[in-house]
């Protein structure tokens, strides 16, 4: 992948990560109102969010490598 494709992919992953934040908050809020939180669904969303975070970090490392001065 070239730099432009990586930046597009990074933007897409960040957007999906934010969407998962919203989904997790909505699920927690709905659970607080109903008294029942779907723990399995919550765990799946959090696991997906963590995987996205790892992929985002990997792409950022490629785009912005550490420079030891």
C-alpha positions in Angstrom: 0.0 0.0 0.0 1.2 3.5 -0.7 1.0 6.4 1.8 -2.3 7.7 0.4 -4.0 4.3 0.7 -2.7 3.9 4.2 -4.0 7.3 5.2 -7.5 6.5 3.8 -7.4 3.2 5.7 -6.4 4.9 8.9 -9.2 7.4 8.6 -11.7 4.6 8.0 -10.4 2.6 11.0 -10.6 5.7 13.2 -14.2 6.3 12.1 -15.1 2.8 12.9 -13.4 3.1 16.3 -15.5 6.2 17.1 -18.6 4.4 16.0 -17.9 1.6 18.4 -17.5 4.1 21.2 -21.0 5.3 20.4 -22.4 1.8 20.2 -20.8 0.7 23.5 -22.1 3.8 25.2 -25.6 3.3 23.8 -25.6 -0.4 24.9 -24.4 0.6 28.4 -27.1 3.3 28.6 -29.8 1.0 27.4 -28.7 -1.6 29.9 -28.8 0.9 32.7 -32.4 1.8 31.8 -33.6 -1.7 31.4 -31.5 -3.2 34.2 -30.0 -5.8 31.8 -26.7 -5.3 30.0 -25.9 -7.8 27.3 -22.4 -8.7 28.6 -21.5 -10.9 25.6 -22.4 -8.2 23.1 -20.5 -5.6 25.2 -17.4 -7.8 25.3 -17.6 -8.4 21.5 -17.8 -4.7 20.9 -14.9 -3.9 23.2 -12.8 -6.7 21.7 -13.4 -5.3 18.2 -12.6 -1.8 19.4 -9.3 -3.0 20.8 -8.4 -4.8 17.6 -9.1 -1.6 15.7 -6.9 0.3 18.0 -4.0 -2.2 17.4 -4.5 -1.9 13.6 -4.6 1.9 13.9 -1.3 1.9 15.9 0.3 -0.4 13.3 -0.6 1.9 10.4 0.6 5.0 12.4 3.9 3.2 13.0 4.3 2.8 9.2 3.3 6.4 8.4 5.3 7.9 11.3 8.3 5.7 12.1 10.3 6.4 15.2 13.4 8.5 14.4 16.2 8.2 16.9 18.1 11.4 16.9 
